[in-house]
Amino acid sequence: MGVYPFMFGTAKDFEPIVNKLVEGGFKEPYNWDEYAKVYFPQAAGLASVAEEAEKQGELDKASEYYLRSSAVYRIARFPAPRSAVQREAWNLGKQACLKGLSLRPHPVAEILIPHTHRRSDEGASIPVYHLVPSSASPTTPVPTVIIFTGLDGYRTELAVWMEGWRQVGVATIVLEIPGTGDCPATPGDETSPDRLYSSLFDWIDAQEVLDSGKTAIWAFSTGGYYAIRVAHTHADRLAGVVALGGGCHHMFSPTWLDNVNHLEYPFDLANTLAYKWGYGDDVDKFKAEALEKFSLLDDGTLDRPECARLLLVNGTEDEIFPIDDYYLALQHGAPKEARFVQGVKHMGEPMSFFIILKWLYKLFGIEADPVKQMQTLPFKPKY
């Protein structure tokens, strides 16, 4: 399929799961452990096929089945691993995903970047997926797109973009945002991303095959919040930043959060955001405190005099994060660029992807076809 969030998945892999969910009468609010358990037999079965294929030297088949297994585990832990069984699904899913990606002709590597700027209570490393074109060398370093993932899509999902960028001569780094996946940054500390990205940029600067003068960020959804922040806090270390479908202030409004569970997002968005920002199950406390604590307007970020080149992209009818946040960002601080997709909801897909690809091509000074790159995204099972 390749349709979000079923990257690397096939419809037939989910048919027996859907049947069991219907038979079991699963309805919100879910018992997340019981919900996740339904997915495990199918995911394990796909992984078994992958393991046997790998033993037989059928690496293409093994890669596909590992990735298909990871897709099933992903939906088991979706939208966030809030229970013990969901956390197990996350661990098994990322193992299967990395195995599948590592068996491809151009294997993706997992790098543990030292978190050198960390606070004592934060993790010692930043797990990222990394892929570098074969043309890269110390004498011909390549541009890098850093992909900030979102609220529910982690590096195991946004990895779908990596091969397309490799084909146009651009390296990729994919990492999770605070409070999601394996990100070591403290989710409830509004300054933790500043330390996180200082560590990341220091590592990039030390890589001879990466052109540190051509480092850009493409952030998806909730990751857009962090993109706007880093464009201001680390302006001198970035050639450009794209915030797709993010927010900066109104996204934390109690009134907005009171309504988002019944809008565009298919799960309990306010609850998932509370969990992500370190509030656990205390949604009411998150609603009461988030605006004052995390607003990029109220903390002065948007009014900083320096900002990296920043492109704001979203659909005008976004029901996950209000488009008002981008109008607000345009009214403060250094000049920014913006492109809104009229009449479309969250992230303005698919038109927004073409807008962003062309912008990044121009930023890097490369000639490439966005249609051809987009064609690398769908997952086409062979087996």
Secondary structure, DSSP 4 states (H G I P E B T S, - for coil): ---TT-TT--HHHHHHHHHHHHHTT--SSP-HHHHHHTTHHHHHHHHHHHHHHHHTT-HHHHHHHHHHHHHHHHHHH-S---SHHHHHHHHHHHHHHHHHHHTSSS--EEEEEE-TT--TTS-SEEEEEEE--TT--SSS-EEEEEEE--SS--HHHHGGGHHHHHHTT-EEEEEPPTTSTT--S-TT-TTHHHHHHHHHHHHHHT-TTEEEEEEEEEEETTHHHHHHHHHHHTGGG-SEEEEES--SSGGG-HHHHHHGGGSS-SS-HHHHHHHHTT-TT-HHHHHHHHHHHH-TTTTSGGG-S----EEEEEETT-SSS-THHHHHHHTSSS--EEEEETT--GGGTTHHHHHHHHHHHHHHT----HHHHHTTSS-----
